[in-house]
Amino acid sequence: MLEGGGDALVFTGSFVGNSVGPPGMAAYAAAKAGLMGLMRSLTADYGALGVRADALNGCRAKNARGRGGRKANGSCPRDVDG
């Protein structure tokens, strides 16, 4: 990456890494929060050398009952019961 003049790293994040997740998801939330910290640190350490680090933070897909997914305004729901 560095020898080639830079590149991009793309991580699969989650809105749970930046907010309070549902009950029973502490390990998942901690892992995703750590991933976000790693992404920011890589950007700080290697951004000037042309390496970009980004994360895709999606929402859940709608389930068979039509619940979940994005709100009408495109934002992720705060309510994650399901």
PDB file of N, CA, C and O in Angstrom:
ATOM      1  N   MET A   1       0.816  -1.198   0.000  1.00  0.00           N
ATOM      2  CA  MET A   1       0.000   0.000   0.000  1.00  0.00           C
ATOM      3  C   MET A   1       0.854   1.253   0.000  1.00  0.00           C
ATOM      4  O   MET A   1       0.660   2.155  -0.815  1.00  0.00           O
ATOM      5  N   LEU A   2       1.784   1.298   0.908  1.00  0.00           N
ATOM      6  CA  LEU A   2       2.614   2.498   1.017  1.00  0.00           C
ATOM      7  C   LEU A   2       3.531   2.654  -0.187  1.00  0.00           C
ATOM      8  O   LEU A   2       3.731   3.765  -0.679  1.00  0.00           O
ATOM      9  N   GLU A   3       4.093   1.538  -0.665  1.00  0.00           N
ATOM     10  CA  GLU A   3       4.992   1.597  -1.815  1.00  0.00           C
ATOM     11  C   GLU A   3       4.252   2.000  -3.081  1.00  0.00           C
ATOM     12  O   GLU A   3       4.839   2.621  -3.967  1.00  0.00           O
ATOM     13  N   GLY A   4       2.968   1.657  -3.180  1.00  0.00           N
ATOM     14  CA  GLY A   4       2.179   1.975  -4.354  1.00  0.00           C
ATOM     15  C   GLY A   4       1.564   3.363  -4.319  1.00  0.00           C
ATOM     16  O   GLY A   4       0.856   3.741  -5.253  1.00  0.00           O
ATOM     17  N   GLY A   5       1.810   4.119  -3.282  1.00  0.00           N
ATOM     18  CA  GLY A   5       1.292   5.481  -3.196  1.00  0.00           C
ATOM     19  C   GLY A   5      -0.042   5.607  -2.495  1.00  0.00           C
ATOM     20  O   GLY A   5      -0.683   6.656  -2.550  1.00  0.00           O
ATOM     21  N   GLY A   6      -0.460   4.549  -1.841  1.00  0.00           N
ATOM     22  CA  GLY A   6      -1.710   4.622  -1.085  1.00  0.00           C
ATOM     23  C   GLY A   6      -2.772   3.708  -1.638  1.00  0.00           C
ATOM     24  O   GLY A   6      -2.629   3.134  -2.717  1.00  0.00           O
ATOM     25  N   ASP A   7      -3.832   3.584  -0.883  1.00  0.00           N
ATOM     26  CA  ASP A   7      -4.949   2.726  -1.250  1.00  0.00           C
ATOM     27  C   ASP A   7      -6.061   2.993  -0.254  1.00  0.00           C
ATOM     28  O   ASP A   7      -5.972   3.918   0.553  1.00  0.00           O
ATOM     29  N   ALA A   8      -7.099   2.191  -0.309  1.00  0.00           N
ATOM     30  CA  ALA A   8      -8.231   2.385   0.597  1.00  0.00           C
ATOM     31  C   ALA A   8      -8.541   1.095   1.342  1.00  0.00           C
ATOM     32  O   ALA A   8      -8.534   0.009   0.761  1.00  0.00           O
ATOM     33  N   LEU A   9      -8.810   1.227   2.617  1.00  0.00           N
ATOM     34  CA  LEU A   9      -9.307   0.130   3.447  1.00  0.00           C
ATOM     35  C   LEU A   9     -10.767   0.435   3.752  1.00  0.00           C
ATOM     36  O   LEU A   9     -11.098   1.548   4.162  1.00  0.00           O
ATOM     37  N   VAL A  10     -11.634  -0.539   3.555  1.00  0.00           N
ATOM     38  CA  VAL A  10     -13.048  -0.349   3.842  1.00  0.00           C
ATOM     39  C   VAL A  10     -13.478  -1.420   4.835  1.00  0.00           C
ATOM     40  O   VAL A  10     -13.372  -2.616   4.563  1.00  0.00           O
ATOM     41  N   PHE A  11     -13.964  -0.975   5.988  1.00  0.00           N
ATOM     42  CA  PHE A  11     -14.404  -1.879   7.047  1.00  0.00           C
ATOM     43  C   PHE A  11     -15.926  -1.936   7.077  1.00  0.00           C
ATOM     44  O   PHE A  11     -16.600  -0.988   6.674  1.00  0.00           O
ATOM     45  N   THR A  12     -16.454  -3.039   7.552  1.00  0.00           N
ATOM     46  CA  THR A  12     -17.895  -3.155   7.755  1.00  0.00           C
ATOM     47  C   THR A  12     -18.175  -2.790   9.200  1.00  0.00           C
ATOM     48  O   THR A  12     -17.916  -3.576  10.110  1.00  0.00           O
ATOM     49  N   GLY A  13     -18.703  -1.601   9.405  1.00  0.00           N
ATOM     50  CA  GLY A  13     -19.019  -1.120  10.742  1.00  0.00           C
ATOM     51  C   GLY A  13     -20.466  -1.409  11.097  1.00  0.00           C
ATOM     52  O   GLY A  13     -21.105  -2.279  10.506  1.00  0.00           O
ATOM     53  N   SER A  14     -20.964  -0.677  12.053  1.00  0.00           N
ATOM     54  CA  SER A  14     -22.348  -0.803  12.480  1.00  0.00           C
ATOM     55  C   SER A  14     -22.705   0.442  13.278  1.00  0.00           C
ATOM     56  O   SER A  14     -21.857   1.020  13.958  1.00  0.00           O
ATOM     57  N   PHE A  15     -23.959   0.848  13.190  1.00  0.00           N
ATOM     58  CA  PHE A  15     -24.394   1.979  14.006  1.00  0.00           C
ATOM     59  C   PHE A  15     -24.250   1.658  15.483  1.00  0.00           C
ATOM     60  O   PHE A  15     -24.177   2.569  16.308  1.00  0.00           O
ATOM     61  N   VAL A  16     -24.209   0.372  15.832  1.00  0.00           N
ATOM     62  CA  VAL A  16     -24.052  -0.042  17.233  1.00  0.00           C
ATOM     63  C   VAL A  16     -22.676   0.354  17.763  1.00  0.00           C
ATOM     64  O   VAL A  16     -22.513   0.527  18.971  1.00  0.00           O
ATOM     65  N   GLY A  17     -21.683   0.500  16.884  1.00  0.00           N
ATOM     66  CA  GLY A  17     -20.354   0.908  17.312  1.00  0.00           C
ATOM     67  C   GLY A  17     -20.263   2.360  17.730  1.00  0.00           C
ATOM     68  O   GLY A  17     -19.285   2.768  18.356  1.00  0.00           O
ATOM     69  N   ASN A  18     -21.277   3.146  17.388  1.00  0.00           N
ATOM     70  CA  ASN A  18     -21.295   4.573  17.719  1.00  0.00           C
ATOM     71  C   ASN A  18     -22.455   4.954  18.619  1.00  0.00           C
ATOM     72  O   ASN A  18     -22.680   6.141  18.854  1.00  0.00           O
ATOM     73  N   SER A  19     -23.188   3.994  19.123  1.00  0.00           N
ATOM     74  CA  SER A  19     -24.351   4.291  19.957  1.00  0.00           C
ATOM     75  C   SER A  19     -24.584   3.142  20.928  1.00  0.00           C
ATOM     76  O   SER A  19     -23.809   2.187  20.969  1.00  0.00           O
ATOM     77  N   VAL A  20     -25.625   3.236  21.686  1.00  0.00           N
ATOM     78  CA  VAL A  20     -25.985   2.168  22.616  1.00  0.00           C
ATOM     79  C   VAL A  20     -26.734   1.095  21.838  1.00  0.00           C
ATOM     80  O   VAL A  20     -27.736   1.384  21.184  1.00  0.00           O
ATOM     81  N   GLY A  21     -26.259  -0.118  21.904  1.00  0.00           N
ATOM     82  CA  GLY A  21     -26.898  -1.217  21.195  1.00  0.00           C
ATOM     83  C   GLY A  21     -27.987  -1.865  22.021  1.00  0.00           C
ATOM     84  O   GLY A  21     -28.232  -1.470  23.161  1.00  0.00           O
ATOM     85  N   PRO A  22     -28.636  -2.852  21.450  1.00  0.00           N
ATOM     86  CA  PRO A  22     -29.690  -3.555  22.155  1.00  0.00           C
ATOM     87  C   PRO A  22     -29.107  -4.429  23.269  1.00  0.00           C
ATOM     88  O   PRO A  22     -27.917  -4.744  23.244  1.00  0.00           O
ATOM     89  N   PRO A  23     -29.918  -4.818  24.230  1.00  0.00           N
ATOM     90  CA  PRO A  23     -29.442  -5.690  25.309  1.00  0.00           C
ATOM     91  C   PRO A  23     -28.835  -6.984  24.755  1.00  0.00           C
ATOM     92  O   PRO A  23     -29.312  -7.532  23.762  1.00  0.00           O
ATOM     93  N   GLY A  24     -27.795  -7.452  25.403  1.00  0.00           N
ATOM     94  CA  GLY A  24     -27.153  -8.702  25.012  1.00  0.00           C
ATOM     95  C   GLY A  24     -26.145  -8.557  23.879  1.00  0.00           C
ATOM     96  O   GLY A  24     -25.649  -9.563  23.370  1.00  0.00           O
ATOM     97  N   MET A  25     -25.836  -7.348  23.479  1.00  0.00           N
ATOM     98  CA  MET A  25     -24.945  -7.130  22.346  1.00  0.00           C
ATOM     99  C   MET A  25     -23.656  -6.415  22.752  1.00  0.00           C
ATOM    100  O   MET A  25     -23.019  -5.778  21.913  1.00  0.00           O
ATOM    101  N   ALA A  26     -23.268  -6.509  24.009  1.00  0.00           N
ATOM    102  CA  ALA A  26     -22.105  -5.766  24.507  1.00  0.00           C
ATOM    103  C   ALA A  26     -20.829  -6.127  23.757  1.00  0.00           C
ATOM    104  O   ALA A  26     -20.069  -5.234  23.382  1.00  0.00           O
ATOM    105  N   ALA A  27     -20.576  -7.404  23.532  1.00  0.00           N
ATOM    106  CA  ALA A  27     -19.346  -7.813  22.848  1.00  0.00           C
ATOM    107  C   ALA A  27     -19.335  -7.306  21.411  1.00  0.00           C
ATOM    108  O   ALA A  27     -18.308  -6.831  20.927  1.00  0.00           O
ATOM    109  N   TYR A  28     -20.464  -7.405  20.734  1.00  0.00           N
ATOM    110  CA  TYR A  28     -20.574  -6.923  19.358  1.00  0.00           C
ATOM    111  C   TYR A  28     -20.359  -5.416  19.300  1.00  0.00           C
ATOM    112  O   TYR A  28     -19.630  -4.920  18.442  1.00  0.00           O
ATOM    113  N   ALA A  29     -20.997  -4.689  20.218  1.00  0.00           N
ATOM    114  CA  ALA A  29     -20.863  -3.228  20.258  1.00  0.00           C
ATOM    115  C   ALA A  29     -19.415  -2.835  20.541  1.00  0.00           C
ATOM    116  O   ALA A  29     -18.900  -1.894  19.937  1.00  0.00           O
ATOM    117  N   ALA A  30     -18.759  -3.546  21.452  1.00  0.00           N
ATOM    118  CA  ALA A  30     -17.359  -3.245  21.768  1.00  0.00           C
ATOM    119  C   ALA A  30     -16.459  -3.516  20.571  1.00  0.00           C
ATOM    120  O   ALA A  30     -15.541  -2.742  20.300  1.00  0.00           O
ATOM    121  N   ALA A  31     -16.708  -4.597  19.860  1.00  0.00           N
ATOM    122  CA  ALA A  31     -15.903  -4.919  18.679  1.00  0.00           C
ATOM    123  C   ALA A  31     -16.066  -3.859  17.597  1.00  0.00           C
ATOM    124  O   ALA A  31     -15.084  -3.438  16.984  1.00  0.00           O
ATOM    125  N   LYS A  32     -17.296  -3.429  17.362  1.00  0.00           N
ATOM    126  CA  LYS A  32     -17.533  -2.430  16.327  1.00  0.00           C
ATOM    127  C   LYS A  32     -16.980  -1.063  16.744  1.00  0.00           C
ATOM    128  O   LYS A  32     -16.488  -0.318  15.896  1.00  0.00           O
ATOM    129  N   ALA A  33     -17.052  -0.728  18.014  1.00  0.00           N
ATOM    130  CA  ALA A  33     -16.456   0.524  18.496  1.00  0.00           C
ATOM    131  C   ALA A  33     -14.937   0.473  18.337  1.00  0.00           C
ATOM    132  O   ALA A  33     -14.321   1.471  17.962  1.00  0.00           O
ATOM    133  N   GLY A  34     -14.335  -0.672  18.618  1.00  0.00           N
ATOM    134  CA  GLY A  34     -12.898  -0.839  18.419  1.00  0.00           C
ATOM    135  C   GLY A  34     -12.506  -0.708  16.963  1.00  0.00           C
ATOM    136  O   GLY A  34     -11.469  -0.129  16.640  1.00  0.00           O
ATOM    137  N   LEU A  35     -13.337  -1.246  16.083  1.00  0.00           N
ATOM    138  CA  LEU A  35     -13.096  -1.131  14.649  1.00  0.00           C
ATOM    139  C   LEU A  35     -13.117   0.328  14.203  1.00  0.00           C
ATOM    140  O   LEU A  35     -12.300   0.748  13.383  1.00  0.00           O
ATOM    141  N   MET A  36     -14.057   1.094  14.750  1.00  0.00           N
ATOM    142  CA  MET A  36     -14.132   2.517  14.411  1.00  0.00           C
ATOM    143  C   MET A  36     -12.881   3.243  14.905  1.00  0.00           C
ATOM    144  O   MET A  36     -12.366   4.120  14.211  1.00  0.00           O
ATOM    145  N   GLY A  37     -12.388   2.893  16.086  1.00  0.00           N
ATOM    146  CA  GLY A  37     -11.154   3.488  16.596  1.00  0.00           C
ATOM    147  C   GLY A  37      -9.958   3.128  15.735  1.00  0.00           C
ATOM    148  O   GLY A  37      -9.105   3.976  15.469  1.00  0.00           O
ATOM    149  N   LEU A  38      -9.887   1.876  15.298  1.00  0.00           N
ATOM    150  CA  LEU A  38      -8.807   1.440  14.414  1.00  0.00           C
ATOM    151  C   LEU A  38      -8.845   2.232  13.112  1.00  0.00           C
ATOM    152  O   LEU A  38      -7.809   2.692  12.630  1.00  0.00           O
ATOM    153  N   MET A  39     -10.038   2.391  12.543  1.00  0.00           N
ATOM    154  CA  MET A  39     -10.183   3.137  11.299  1.00  0.00           C
ATOM    155  C   MET A  39      -9.682   4.571  11.465  1.00  0.00           C
ATOM    156  O   MET A  39      -8.940   5.071  10.619  1.00  0.00           O
ATOM    157  N   ARG A  40     -10.079   5.227  12.540  1.00  0.00           N
ATOM    158  CA  ARG A  40      -9.645   6.606  12.772  1.00  0.00           C
ATOM    159  C   ARG A  40      -8.140   6.691  12.991  1.00  0.00           C
ATOM    160  O   ARG A  40      -7.495   7.625  12.516  1.00  0.00           O
ATOM    161  N   SER A  41      -7.580   5.722  13.706  1.00  0.00           N
ATOM    162  CA  SER A  41      -6.130   5.717  13.958  1.00  0.00           C
ATOM    163  C   SER A  41      -5.342   5.480  12.678  1.00  0.00           C
ATOM    164  O   SER A  41      -4.318   6.125  12.454  1.00  0.00           O
ATOM    165  N   LEU A  42      -5.811   4.560  11.834  1.00  0.00           N
ATOM    166  CA  LEU A  42      -5.134   4.319  10.560  1.00  0.00           C
ATOM    167  C   LEU A  42      -5.143   5.569   9.692  1.00  0.00           C
ATOM    168  O   LEU A  42      -4.150   5.891   9.040  1.00  0.00           O
ATOM    169  N   THR A  43      -6.269   6.268   9.689  1.00  0.00           N
ATOM    170  CA  THR A  43      -6.371   7.510   8.924  1.00  0.00           C
ATOM    171  C   THR A  43      -5.384   8.543   9.451  1.00  0.00           C
ATOM    172  O   THR A  43      -4.702   9.211   8.674  1.00  0.00           O
ATOM    173  N   ALA A  44      -5.310   8.673  10.765  1.00  0.00           N
ATOM    174  CA  ALA A  44      -4.391   9.646  11.367  1.00  0.00           C
ATOM    175  C   ALA A  44      -2.927   9.277  11.092  1.00  0.00           C
ATOM    176  O   ALA A  44      -2.104  10.147  10.804  1.00  0.00           O
ATOM    177  N   ASP A  45      -2.616   7.989  11.183  1.00  0.00           N
ATOM    178  CA  ASP A  45      -1.231   7.550  11.021  1.00  0.00           C
ATOM    179  C   ASP A  45      -0.770   7.515   9.567  1.00  0.00           C
ATOM    180  O   ASP A  45       0.382   7.838   9.279  1.00  0.00           O
ATOM    181  N   TYR A  46      -1.652   7.129   8.650  1.00  0.00           N
ATOM    182  CA  TYR A  46      -1.229   6.883   7.274  1.00  0.00           C
ATOM    183  C   TYR A  46      -1.941   7.742   6.227  1.00  0.00           C
ATOM    184  O   TYR A  46      -1.656   7.616   5.036  1.00  0.00           O
ATOM    185  N   GLY A  47      -2.846   8.598   6.643  1.00  0.00           N
ATOM    186  CA  GLY A  47      -3.582   9.431   5.688  1.00  0.00           C
ATOM    187  C   GLY A  47      -2.674  10.307   4.843  1.00  0.00           C
ATOM    188  O   GLY A  47      -2.900  10.456   3.642  1.00  0.00           O
ATOM    189  N   ALA A  48      -1.661  10.883   5.449  1.00  0.00           N
ATOM    190  CA  ALA A  48      -0.731  11.746   4.713  1.00  0.00           C
ATOM    191  C   ALA A  48       0.073  10.970   3.679  1.00  0.00           C
ATOM    192  O   ALA A  48       0.649  11.562   2.766  1.00  0.00           O
ATOM    193  N   LEU A  49       0.114   9.648   3.816  1.00  0.00           N
ATOM    194  CA  LEU A  49       0.849   8.795   2.876  1.00  0.00           C
ATOM    195  C   LEU A  49      -0.073   8.219   1.796  1.00  0.00           C
ATOM    196  O   LEU A  49       0.345   7.375   1.004  1.00  0.00           O
ATOM    197  N   GLY A  50      -1.317   8.675   1.769  1.00  0.00           N
ATOM    198  CA  GLY A  50      -2.246   8.252   0.727  1.00  0.00           C
ATOM    199  C   GLY A  50      -3.126   7.076   1.071  1.00  0.00           C
ATOM    200  O   GLY A  50      -3.862   6.590   0.213  1.00  0.00           O
ATOM    201  N   VAL A  51      -3.071   6.603   2.310  1.00  0.00           N
ATOM    202  CA  VAL A  51      -3.921   5.476   2.712  1.00  0.00           C
ATOM    203  C   VAL A  51      -5.194   6.023   3.329  1.00  0.00           C
ATOM    204  O   VAL A  51      -5.146   6.815   4.271  1.00  0.00           O
ATOM    205  N   ARG A  52      -6.332   5.601   2.797  1.00  0.00           N
ATOM    206  CA  ARG A  52      -7.636   6.008   3.330  1.00  0.00           C
ATOM    207  C   ARG A  52      -8.261   4.826   4.056  1.00  0.00           C
ATOM    208  O   ARG A  52      -8.117   3.680   3.629  1.00  0.00           O
ATOM    209  N   ALA A  53      -8.942   5.103   5.134  1.00  0.00           N
ATOM    210  CA  ALA A  53      -9.683   4.072   5.868  1.00  0.00           C
ATOM    211  C   ALA A  53     -11.101   4.584   6.070  1.00  0.00           C
ATOM    212  O   ALA A  53     -11.303   5.692   6.567  1.00  0.00           O
ATOM    213  N   ASP A  54     -12.077   3.778   5.685  1.00  0.00           N
ATOM    214  CA  ASP A  54     -13.486   4.146   5.790  1.00  0.00           C
ATOM    215  C   ASP A  54     -14.264   2.962   6.342  1.00  0.00           C
ATOM    216  O   ASP A  54     -13.796   1.824   6.321  1.00  0.00           O
ATOM    217  N   ALA A  55     -15.460   3.254   6.833  1.00  0.00           N
ATOM    218  CA  ALA A  55     -16.343   2.190   7.317  1.00  0.00           C
ATOM    219  C   ALA A  55     -17.735   2.399   6.745  1.00  0.00           C
ATOM    220  O   ALA A  55     -18.217   3.528   6.652  1.00  0.00           O
ATOM    221  N   LEU A  56     -18.363   1.322   6.369  1.00  0.00           N
ATOM    222  CA  LEU A  56     -19.757   1.336   5.943  1.00  0.00           C
ATOM    223  C   LEU A  56     -20.593   0.975   7.161  1.00  0.00           C
ATOM    224  O   LEU A  56     -20.481  -0.131   7.692  1.00  0.00           O
ATOM    225  N   ASN A  57     -21.420   1.895   7.598  1.00  0.00           N
ATOM    226  CA  ASN A  57     -22.251   1.673   8.775  1.00  0.00           C
ATOM    227  C   ASN A  57     -23.705   1.574   8.346  1.00  0.00           C
ATOM    228  O   ASN A  57     -24.418   2.577   8.307  1.00  0.00           O
ATOM    229  N   GLY A  58     -24.132   0.394   8.030  1.00  0.00           N
ATOM    230  CA  GLY A  58     -25.498   0.192   7.559  1.00  0.00           C
ATOM    231  C   GLY A  58     -26.467  -0.080   8.690  1.00  0.00           C
ATOM    232  O   GLY A  58     -26.092  -0.198   9.856  1.00  0.00           O
ATOM    233  N   CYS A  59     -27.699  -0.172   8.310  1.00  0.00           N
ATOM    234  CA  CYS A  59     -28.775  -0.552   9.234  1.00  0.00           C
ATOM    235  C   CYS A  59     -29.203  -1.972   8.900  1.00  0.00           C
ATOM    236  O   CYS A  59     -28.801  -2.539   7.884  1.00  0.00           O
ATOM    237  N   ARG A  60     -30.016  -2.523   9.763  1.00  0.00           N
ATOM    238  CA  ARG A  60     -30.521  -3.857   9.481  1.00  0.00           C
ATOM    239  C   ARG A  60     -31.473  -3.810   8.293  1.00  0.00           C
ATOM    240  O   ARG A  60     -32.065  -2.775   7.988  1.00  0.00           O
ATOM    241  N   ALA A  61     -31.603  -4.928   7.646  1.00  0.00           N
ATOM    242  CA  ALA A  61     -32.590  -5.041   6.572  1.00  0.00           C
ATOM    243  C   ALA A  61     -33.966  -5.253   7.194  1.00  0.00           C
ATOM    244  O   ALA A  61     -34.084  -5.724   8.326  1.00  0.00           O
ATOM    245  N   LYS A  62     -34.988  -4.904   6.451  1.00  0.00           N
ATOM    246  CA  LYS A  62     -36.340  -5.145   6.952  1.00  0.00           C
ATOM    247  C   LYS A  62     -36.578  -6.640   7.053  1.00  0.00           C
ATOM    248  O   LYS A  62     -36.139  -7.415   6.203  1.00  0.00           O
ATOM    249  N   ASN A  63     -37.278  -7.027   8.101  1.00  0.00           N
ATOM    250  CA  ASN A  63     -37.591  -8.439   8.258  1.00  0.00           C
ATOM    251  C   ASN A  63     -38.911  -8.759   7.554  1.00  0.00           C
ATOM    252  O   ASN A  63     -39.512  -7.886   6.928  1.00  0.00           O
ATOM    253  N   ALA A  64     -39.348  -9.981   7.656  1.00  0.00           N
ATOM    254  CA  ALA A  64     -40.547 -10.432   6.945  1.00  0.00           C
ATOM    255  C   ALA A  64     -41.795  -9.655   7.345  1.00  0.00           C
ATOM    256  O   ALA A  64     -42.745  -9.578   6.566  1.00  0.00           O
ATOM    257  N   ARG A  65     -41.810  -9.077   8.549  1.00  0.00           N
ATOM    258  CA  ARG A  65     -42.974  -8.308   8.996  1.00  0.00           C
ATOM    259  C   ARG A  65     -42.856  -6.830   8.638  1.00  0.00           C
ATOM    260  O   ARG A  65     -43.702  -6.021   9.020  1.00  0.00           O
ATOM    261  N   GLY A  66     -41.791  -6.481   7.896  1.00  0.00           N
ATOM    262  CA  GLY A  66     -41.631  -5.096   7.477  1.00  0.00           C
ATOM    263  C   GLY A  66     -41.027  -4.198   8.536  1.00  0.00           C
ATOM    264  O   GLY A  66     -41.018  -2.979   8.371  1.00  0.00           O
ATOM    265  N   ARG A  67     -40.518  -4.772   9.625  1.00  0.00           N
ATOM    266  CA  ARG A  67     -39.918  -3.961  10.681  1.00  0.00           C
ATOM    267  C   ARG A  67     -38.424  -3.872  10.472  1.00  0.00           C
ATOM    268  O   ARG A  67     -37.826  -4.734   9.828  1.00  0.00           O
ATOM    269  N   GLY A  68     -37.824  -2.838  11.011  1.00  0.00           N
ATOM    270  CA  GLY A  68     -36.383  -2.650  10.903  1.00  0.00           C
ATOM    271  C   GLY A  68     -36.054  -1.756   9.730  1.00  0.00           C
ATOM    272  O   GLY A  68     -36.930  -1.074   9.198  1.00  0.00           O
ATOM    273  N   GLY A  69     -34.795  -1.754   9.322  1.00  0.00           N
ATOM    274  CA  GLY A  69     -34.379  -0.944   8.187  1.00  0.00           C
ATOM    275  C   GLY A  69     -34.281   0.531   8.507  1.00  0.00           C
ATOM    276  O   GLY A  69     -34.262   0.925   9.673  1.00  0.00           O
ATOM    277  N   ARG A  70     -34.219   1.331   7.480  1.00  0.00           N
ATOM    278  CA  ARG A  70     -34.056   2.777   7.633  1.00  0.00           C
ATOM    279  C   ARG A  70     -35.389   3.474   7.843  1.00  0.00           C
ATOM    280  O   ARG A  70     -36.444   2.995   7.428  1.00  0.00           O
ATOM    281  N   LYS A  71     -35.303   4.628   8.505  1.00  0.00           N
ATOM    282  CA  LYS A  71     -36.478   5.483   8.664  1.00  0.00           C
ATOM    283  C   LYS A  71     -36.741   6.203   7.349  1.00  0.00           C
ATOM    284  O   LYS A  71     -35.908   6.167   6.444  1.00  0.00           O
ATOM    285  N   ALA A  72     -37.878   6.849   7.238  1.00  0.00           N
ATOM    286  CA  ALA A  72     -38.251   7.552   6.012  1.00  0.00           C
ATOM    287  C   ALA A  72     -37.224   8.615   5.616  1.00  0.00           C
ATOM    288  O   ALA A  72     -37.046   8.881   4.427  1.00  0.00           O
ATOM    289  N   ASN A  73     -36.550   9.224   6.588  1.00  0.00           N
ATOM    290  CA  ASN A  73     -35.568  10.266   6.272  1.00  0.00           C
ATOM    291  C   ASN A  73     -34.185   9.686   5.938  1.00  0.00           C
ATOM    292  O   ASN A  73     -33.239  10.443   5.720  1.00  0.00           O
ATOM    293  N   GLY A  74     -34.059   8.351   5.897  1.00  0.00           N
ATOM    294  CA  GLY A  74     -32.801   7.715   5.526  1.00  0.00           C
ATOM    295  C   GLY A  74     -31.863   7.423   6.674  1.00  0.00           C
ATOM    296  O   GLY A  74     -30.812   6.817   6.466  1.00  0.00           O
ATOM    297  N   SER A  75     -32.216   7.841   7.894  1.00  0.00           N
ATOM    298  CA  SER A  75     -31.333   7.601   9.033  1.00  0.00           C
ATOM    299  C   SER A  75     -31.594   6.220   9.630  1.00  0.00           C
ATOM    300  O   SER A  75     -32.634   5.606   9.392  1.00  0.00           O
ATOM    301  N   CYS A  76     -30.626   5.752  10.407  1.00  0.00           N
ATOM    302  CA  CYS A  76     -30.794   4.468  11.083  1.00  0.00           C
ATOM    303  C   CYS A  76     -31.737   4.653  12.275  1.00  0.00           C
ATOM    304  O   CYS A  76     -31.728   5.699  12.924  1.00  0.00           O
ATOM    305  N   PRO A  77     -32.538   3.646  12.553  1.00  0.00           N
ATOM    306  CA  PRO A  77     -33.422   3.744  13.706  1.00  0.00           C
ATOM    307  C   PRO A  77     -32.662   3.633  15.011  1.00  0.00           C
ATOM    308  O   PRO A  77     -31.682   2.893  15.089  1.00  0.00           O
ATOM    309  N   ARG A  78     -33.084   4.340  16.026  1.00  0.00           N
ATOM    310  CA  ARG A  78     -32.486   4.191  17.352  1.00  0.00           C
ATOM    311  C   ARG A  78     -33.058   2.946  18.023  1.00  0.00           C
ATOM    312  O   ARG A  78     -32.403   2.325  18.860  1.00  0.00           O
ATOM    313  N   ASP A  79     -34.252   2.599  17.658  1.00  0.00           N
ATOM    314  CA  ASP A  79     -34.959   1.472  18.228  1.00  0.00           C
ATOM    315  C   ASP A  79     -34.571   0.224  17.437  1.00  0.00           C
ATOM    316  O   ASP A  79     -34.875   0.126  16.248  1.00  0.00           O
ATOM    317  N   VAL A  80     -33.905  -0.724  18.084  1.00  0.00           N
ATOM    318  CA  VAL A  80     -33.391  -1.878  17.370  1.00  0.00           C
ATOM    319  C   VAL A  80     -34.056  -3.187  17.797  1.00  0.00           C
ATOM    320  O   VAL A  80     -33.496  -4.263  17.588  1.00  0.00           O
ATOM    321  N   ASP A  81     -35.234  -3.099  18.386  1.00  0.00           N
ATOM    322  CA  ASP A  81     -35.889  -4.341  18.771  1.00  0.00           C
ATOM    323  C   ASP A  81     -36.391  -5.043  17.531  1.00  0.00           C
ATOM    324  O   ASP A  81     -36.602  -4.410  16.497  1.00  0.00           O
ATOM    325  N   GLY A  82     -36.587  -6.365  17.628  1.00  0.00           N
ATOM    326  CA  GLY A  82     -36.962  -6.906  16.414  1.00  0.00           C
ATOM    327  C   GLY A  82     -37.574  -8.135  16.146  1.00  0.00           C
ATOM    328  O   GLY A  82     -37.838  -8.454  14.987  1.00  0.00           O
TER     329      GLY A  82
END
